[in-house]
């Protein structure tokens, strides 16, 4: 079917000429196929019976700039510029206004056409952009688009919208996410180093205590040796030697001569 050809992603048709008895049903079918078409620029419609405003409205809805929802914008056609209706007997049943609207759908290229549609909708709903479902990496482009189209006043309206705060500021940019991952890695390494330093400090405290104990023992040994030497060198009467010194002298003498 013709609509299947137009709908196909590999369609390269830029100008379509049709005529016959397809009427409103045929034009509505073509309109549905235009949602995914990216090549068609012009449609020439010859004498077609049963063609009324309903068929024309179907084409205008899918190419309109004034769409009601973001989903309609994303599903609209941005390539079709003109639809020509040739009036031959019998006369067309399409109104003059619809006829003119079809002939002048747009004079822009596809990307500016989409941008025009998007801006009209964004400008009308700038206080709440949650419907766009944009991710973090799209936020700089969105701000640039609003600035380009609406200027600084539109930027203020955008960032002042309460519903825009989660969209604009809760999701970090890729650069910030990268920096946060680096900082988290550094913080983890610092925590590991702090734990190692704390363990080293405790170990040093233990060594310090052991050194103090050894120093005390060493100093005590020296004092004991001096006491033994003094005791040996100085003849004391038995009644002058205390029991403690006697035991100490015996132990040292035993160590020396035992």
C-alpha positions as a Markdown table, in Angstrom:
| # | Residue | x | y | z |
|---|---|---|---|---|
| 1 | Unk | 0.0 | 0.0 | 0.0 |
| 2 | Unk | 1.1 | 3.6 | -0.6 |
| 3 | Unk | 0.9 | 4.5 | 3.1 |
| 4 | Unk | 3.3 | 1.6 | 3.9 |
| 5 | Unk | 5.8 | 3.0 | 1.4 |
| 6 | Unk | 5.6 | 6.5 | 2.9 |
| 7 | Unk | 5.9 | 5.1 | 6.4 |
| 8 | Unk | 9.1 | 3.1 | 5.7 |
| 9 | Unk | 12.3 | 4.3 | 7.1 |
| 10 | Unk | 14.0 | 3.9 | 3.7 |
| 11 | Unk | 11.5 | 6.0 | 1.8 |
| 12 | Unk | 13.3 | 8.5 | -0.4 |
| 13 | Unk | 10.2 | 10.0 | -2.1 |
| 14 | Unk | 10.2 | 13.8 | -2.0 |
| 15 | Unk | 7.3 | 14.6 | -4.3 |
| 16 | Unk | 4.1 | 12.6 | -4.4 |
| 17 | Unk | 1.4 | 12.9 | -7.1 |
| 18 | Unk | -1.9 | 11.1 | -6.6 |
| 19 | Unk | -5.4 | 11.3 | -8.0 |
| 20 | Unk | -8.5 | 9.1 | -8.1 |
| 21 | Unk | -11.1 | 8.1 | -5.7 |
| 22 | Unk | -9.1 | 7.7 | -2.5 |
| 23 | Unk | -10.9 | 10.5 | -0.8 |
| 24 | Unk | -10.7 | 11.4 | 2.9 |
| 25 | Unk | -9.9 | 7.8 | 4.0 |
| 26 | Unk | -6.9 | 7.7 | 1.7 |
| 27 | Unk | -5.6 | 11.1 | 2.8 |
| 28 | Unk | -6.0 | 10.2 | 6.5 |
| 29 | Unk | -4.0 | 7.0 | 5.9 |
| 30 | Unk | -1.3 | 9.1 | 4.2 |
| 31 | Unk | -1.4 | 11.5 | 7.2 |
| 32 | Unk | -0.8 | 8.6 | 9.6 |
| 33 | Unk | 2.2 | 7.5 | 7.5 |
| 34 | Unk | 3.7 | 11.0 | 7.5 |
| 35 | Unk | 4.4 | 10.7 | 11.3 |
| 36 | Unk | 7.5 | 8.6 | 10.5 |
| 37 | Unk | 8.3 | 9.9 | 7.1 |
| 38 | Unk | 11.5 | 12.1 | 6.7 |
| 39 | Unk | 11.6 | 12.7 | 3.0 |
| 40 | Unk | 8.3 | 13.9 | 1.5 |
| 41 | Unk | 8.2 | 17.6 | 0.7 |
| 42 | Unk | 5.3 | 18.0 | -1.7 |
| 43 | Unk | 2.0 | 16.2 | -2.4 |
| 44 | Unk | 0.0 | 17.0 | -5.5 |
| 45 | Unk | -3.6 | 15.7 | -5.4 |
| 46 | Unk | -5.5 | 15.6 | -8.7 |
| 47 | Unk | -9.2 | 15.5 | -9.0 |
| 48 | Unk | -10.4 | 13.3 | -6.2 |
| 49 | Unk | -14.0 | 12.7 | -5.4 |
| 50 | Unk | -15.1 | 12.3 | -1.8 |
| 51 | Unk | -12.3 | 14.6 | -0.6 |
| 52 | Unk | -13.5 | 17.1 | 2.0 |
| 53 | Unk | -12.1 | 19.2 | 4.9 |
| 54 | Unk | -11.7 | 16.0 | 7.0 |
| 55 | Unk | -8.9 | 14.8 | 4.8 |
| 56 | Unk | -7.2 | 18.2 | 4.8 |
| 57 | Unk | -7.5 | 18.4 | 8.6 |
| 58 | Unk | -5.8 | 15.0 | 8.9 |
| 59 | Unk | -2.7 | 16.4 | 7.0 |
| 60 | Unk | -2.7 | 19.7 | 8.9 |
| 61 | Unk | -2.9 | 18.0 | 12.3 |
| 62 | Unk | 0.2 | 15.9 | 11.7 |
| 63 | Unk | 2.2 | 19.0 | 10.4 |
| 64 | Unk | 0.8 | 21.7 | 12.7 |
| 65 | Unk | 3.0 | 23.9 | 14.8 |
| 66 | Unk | 0.3 | 24.3 | 17.4 |
| 67 | Unk | 0.1 | 20.9 | 18.9 |
| 68 | Unk | -1.4 | 20.1 | 22.3 |
| 69 | Unk | 1.1 | 17.6 | 23.8 |
| 70 | Unk | 4.8 | 17.0 | 23.7 |
| 71 | Unk | 4.1 | 13.5 | 22.4 |
| 72 | Unk | 2.2 | 14.9 | 19.4 |
| 73 | Unk | 5.2 | 17.1 | 18.6 |
| 74 | Unk | 7.5 | 14.1 | 18.7 |
| 75 | Unk | 5.2 | 12.2 | 16.4 |
| 76 | Unk | 4.5 | 15.1 | 13.9 |
| 77 | Unk | 5.9 | 15.4 | 10.4 |
| 78 | Unk | 8.5 | 18.1 | 9.9 |
| 79 | Unk | 9.4 | 17.6 | 6.2 |
| 80 | Unk | 6.1 | 18.3 | 4.3 |
| 81 | Unk | 5.9 | 21.8 | 3.0 |
| 82 | Unk | 2.9 | 21.9 | 0.7 |
| 83 | Unk | -0.1 | 19.9 | -0.4 |
| 84 | Unk | -1.6 | 21.1 | -3.7 |
| 85 | Unk | -5.3 | 20.4 | -4.5 |
| 86 | Unk | -6.1 | 20.7 | -8.2 |
| 87 | Unk | -9.6 | 21.8 | -8.7 |
| 88 | Unk | -11.1 | 20.3 | -11.8 |
| 89 | Unk | -14.7 | 19.3 | -12.4 |
| 90 | Unk | -16.4 | 18.1 | -10.3 |
| 91 | Unk | -15.4 | 20.9 | -7.9 |
| 92 | Unk | -13.5 | 20.1 | -4.7 |
| 93 | Unk | -15.5 | 19.9 | -1.4 |
| 94 | Unk | -12.6 | 21.4 | 0.5 |
| 95 | Unk | -13.0 | 24.9 | 2.0 |
| 96 | Unk | -10.9 | 27.8 | 0.9 |
| 97 | Unk | -9.2 | 28.1 | 4.3 |
| 98 | Unk | -8.1 | 24.5 | 4.4 |
| 99 | Unk | -7.0 | 24.7 | 0.8 |
| 100 | Unk | -4.7 | 27.7 | 1.6 |
| 101 | Unk | -3.4 | 26.1 | 4.8 |
| 102 | Unk | -2.4 | 23.0 | 2.9 |
| 103 | Unk | -0.5 | 25.0 | 0.3 |
| 104 | Unk | 1.4 | 26.9 | 2.9 |
| 105 | Unk | 2.3 | 24.3 | 5.6 |
| 106 | Unk | 5.8 | 25.7 | 6.1 |
| 107 | Unk | 8.7 | 27.2 | 4.2 |
| 108 | Unk | 11.3 | 26.0 | 6.6 |
| 109 | Unk | 13.6 | 23.0 | 6.5 |
| 110 | Unk | 12.8 | 20.0 | 8.7 |
| 111 | Unk | 15.1 | 20.9 | 11.7 |
| 112 | Unk | 13.9 | 24.5 | 12.0 |
| 113 | Unk | 10.3 | 23.3 | 11.6 |
| 114 | Unk | 10.7 | 20.9 | 14.5 |
| 115 | Unk | 12.5 | 23.7 | 16.5 |
| 116 | Unk | 9.6 | 26.0 | 15.8 |
| 117 | Unk | 7.0 | 23.5 | 17.1 |
| 118 | Unk | 9.1 | 22.7 | 20.1 |
| 119 | Unk | 9.6 | 26.3 | 21.0 |
| 120 | Unk | 5.9 | 27.2 | 20.8 |
| 121 | Unk | 5.1 | 24.4 | 23.2 |
| 122 | Unk | 8.0 | 25.0 | 25.5 |
| 123 | Unk | 7.2 | 28.7 | 25.7 |
| 124 | Unk | 3.6 | 27.9 | 26.6 |
| 125 | Unk | 4.6 | 25.4 | 29.3 |
| 126 | Unk | 7.9 | 26.8 | 30.4 |
| 127 | Unk | 7.0 | 26.6 | 34.1 |
| 128 | Unk | 6.9 | 22.8 | 34.0 |
| 129 | Unk | 9.2 | 20.9 | 31.7 |
| 130 | Unk | 8.9 | 17.5 | 33.4 |
| 131 | Unk | 6.9 | 16.3 | 30.4 |
| 132 | Unk | 10.0 | 16.3 | 28.2 |
| 133 | Unk | 11.6 | 13.5 | 30.3 |
| 134 | Unk | 15.0 | 14.8 | 29.3 |
| 135 | Unk | 18.1 | 13.4 | 30.9 |
| 136 | Unk | 21.0 | 15.3 | 32.6 |
| 137 | Unk | 23.1 | 15.5 | 29.4 |
| 138 | Unk | 20.3 | 17.4 | 27.6 |
| 139 | Unk | 20.0 | 20.2 | 30.2 |
| 140 | Unk | 22.7 | 22.5 | 28.8 |
| 141 | Unk | 21.2 | 22.2 | 25.3 |
| 142 | Unk | 17.7 | 22.9 | 26.7 |
| 143 | Unk | 18.9 | 26.1 | 28.4 |
| 144 | Unk | 20.8 | 27.2 | 25.3 |
| 145 | Unk | 17.6 | 26.6 | 23.2 |
| 146 | Unk | 15.5 | 28.6 | 25.6 |
| 147 | Unk | 18.0 | 31.4 | 25.7 |
| 148 | Unk | 18.3 | 31.5 | 21.9 |
| 149 | Unk | 14.5 | 31.5 | 21.4 |
| 150 | Unk | 13.2 | 33.5 | 24.3 |
| 151 | Unk | 16.1 | 35.4 | 25.8 |
| 152 | Unk | 16.9 | 36.0 | 29.4 |
| 153 | Unk | 13.3 | 36.5 | 30.5 |
| 154 | Unk | 12.4 | 33.0 | 29.3 |
| 155 | Unk | 15.5 | 31.6 | 31.2 |
| 156 | Unk | 14.2 | 33.3 | 34.4 |
| 157 | Unk | 10.7 | 31.8 | 33.8 |
| 158 | Unk | 12.3 | 28.4 | 33.3 |
| 159 | Unk | 14.4 | 28.3 | 36.4 |
| 160 | Unk | 11.7 | 29.9 | 38.6 |
| 161 | Unk | 9.3 | 27.1 | 37.8 |
| 162 | Unk | 9.0 | 24.9 | 40.9 |
| 163 | Unk | 8.4 | 21.8 | 38.9 |
| 164 | Unk | 11.5 | 22.4 | 36.8 |
| 165 | Unk | 13.9 | 22.3 | 39.8 |
| 166 | Unk | 14.1 | 18.4 | 39.9 |
| 167 | Unk | 14.6 | 18.3 | 36.1 |
| 168 | Unk | 17.3 | 21.0 | 35.9 |
| 169 | Unk | 19.2 | 20.6 | 39.2 |
| 170 | Unk | 18.7 | 17.2 | 40.8 |
| 171 | Unk | 20.6 | 15.3 | 38.1 |
| 172 | Unk | 24.3 | 16.0 | 37.9 |
| 173 | Unk | 26.0 | 16.6 | 34.6 |
| 174 | Unk | 28.3 | 14.0 | 33.2 |
| 175 | Unk | 31.3 | 16.1 | 34.2 |
| 176 | Unk | 30.1 | 16.4 | 37.7 |
| 177 | Unk | 29.4 | 12.7 | 37.9 |
| 178 | Unk | 33.0 | 12.1 | 36.8 |
| 179 | Unk | 34.4 | 14.5 | 39.3 |
| 180 | Unk | 32.3 | 12.9 | 42.1 |
| 181 | Unk | 33.6 | 9.4 | 41.2 |
| 182 | Unk | 37.2 | 10.8 | 41.4 |
| 183 | Unk | 36.5 | 12.4 | 44.7 |
| 184 | Unk | 34.9 | 9.3 | 46.1 |
| 185 | Unk | 37.9 | 7.3 | 45.0 |
| 186 | Unk | 40.2 | 9.7 | 46.7 |
| 187 | Unk | 38.1 | 9.7 | 49.9 |
| 188 | Unk | 38.2 | 5.9 | 50.0 |
| 189 | Unk | 42.0 | 6.0 | 49.6 |
| 190 | Unk | 42.3 | 8.6 | 52.3 |
| 191 | Unk | 40.1 | 6.5 | 54.6 |
| 192 | Unk | 42.5 | 3.6 | 54.0 |
| 193 | Unk | 45.5 | 5.7 | 54.7 |
| 194 | Unk | 43.9 | 7.1 | 57.9 |
| 195 | Unk | 43.2 | 3.5 | 59.1 |
| 196 | Unk | 46.9 | 2.5 | 58.3 |
| 197 | Unk | 48.2 | 5.6 | 60.2 |
| 198 | Unk | 46.0 | 4.8 | 63.2 |
| 199 | Unk | 47.2 | 1.2 | 63.2 |
| 200 | Unk | 50.8 | 2.5 | 63.0 |
| 201 | Unk | 50.2 | 5.0 | 65.8 |
| 202 | Unk | 48.9 | 2.2 | 68.1 |
| 203 | Unk | 51.8 | 0.0 | 67.2 |
| 204 | Unk | 54.2 | 2.9 | 68.1 |
| 205 | Unk | 52.5 | 3.4 | 71.4 |
| 206 | Unk | 53.0 | -0.3 | 72.2 |
| 207 | Unk | 56.7 | 0.0 | 71.2 |
| 208 | Unk | 57.0 | 3.1 | 73.3 |
| 209 | Unk | 55.6 | 1.3 | 76.4 |
| 210 | Unk | 57.8 | -1.7 | 75.8 |
| 211 | Unk | 60.8 | 0.6 | 75.5 |
| 212 | Unk | 59.9 | 2.3 | 78.8 |
| 213 | Unk | 59.5 | -1.1 | 80.4 |
| 214 | Unk | 62.9 | -2.3 | 79.2 |
| 215 | Unk | 64.5 | 1.0 | 80.2 |
| 216 | Unk | 63.1 | 0.6 | 83.7 |
| 217 | Unk | 64.3 | -2.9 | 83.9 |
| 218 | Unk | 67.7 | -1.9 | 82.7 |
| 219 | Unk | 68.0 | 1.0 | 85.1 |
| 220 | Unk | 66.8 | -1.3 | 87.9 |
| 221 | Unk | 69.5 | -3.9 | 87.0 |
| 222 | Unk | 72.1 | -1.2 | 87.1 |
| 223 | Unk | 70.9 | -0.1 | 90.5 |
| 224 | Unk | 71.0 | -3.7 | 91.7 |
| 225 | Unk | 74.5 | -4.2 | 90.4 |
| 226 | Unk | 75.7 | -1.1 | 92.1 |
| 227 | Unk | 74.0 | -2.3 | 95.3 |
| 228 | Unk | 75.7 | -5.6 | 95.0 |
| 229 | Unk | 79.1 | -4.0 | 94.3 |
| 230 | Unk | 78.7 | -1.7 | 97.2 |
| 231 | Unk | 77.7 | -4.5 | 99.5 |
| 232 | Unk | 80.6 | -6.6 | 98.5 |
| 233 | Unk | 83.1 | -3.8 | 98.7 |
| 234 | Unk | 81.9 | -2.4 | 102.0 |
| 235 | Unk | 82.2 | -4.8 | 104.9 |
| 236 | Unk | 79.0 | -4.5 | 106.9 |
| 237 | Unk | 78.2 | -6.0 | 110.2 |
| 238 | Unk | 75.6 | -8.7 | 110.1 |
| 239 | Unk | 73.2 | -6.6 | 112.1 |
| 240 | Unk | 73.4 | -3.8 | 109.6 |
| 241 | Unk | 72.4 | -5.9 | 106.6 |
| 242 | Unk | 68.7 | -5.9 | 106.1 |
| 243 | Unk | 66.9 | -9.0 | 105.0 |
| 244 | Unk | 66.2 | -7.6 | 101.6 |
| 245 | Unk | 69.8 | -6.7 | 100.9 |
| 246 | Unk | 70.9 | -10.1 | 102.1 |
| 247 | Unk | 68.6 | -11.8 | 99.6 |
| 248 | Unk | 69.8 | -9.5 | 96.9 |
| 249 | Unk | 73.4 | -10.2 | 97.6 |
| 250 | Unk | 72.9 | -13.9 | 97.7 |
| 251 | Unk | 71.2 | -13.8 | 94.3 |
| 252 | Unk | 73.9 | -11.8 | 92.7 |
| 253 | Unk | 76.7 | -13.9 | 94.2 |
| 254 | Unk | 75.0 | -17.0 | 93.0 |
| 255 | Unk | 74.8 | -15.5 | 89.5 |
| 256 | Unk | 78.4 | -14.6 | 89.6 |
| 257 | Unk | 79.9 | -17.8 | 91.0 |
| 258 | Unk | 77.2 | -20.3 | 90.6 |
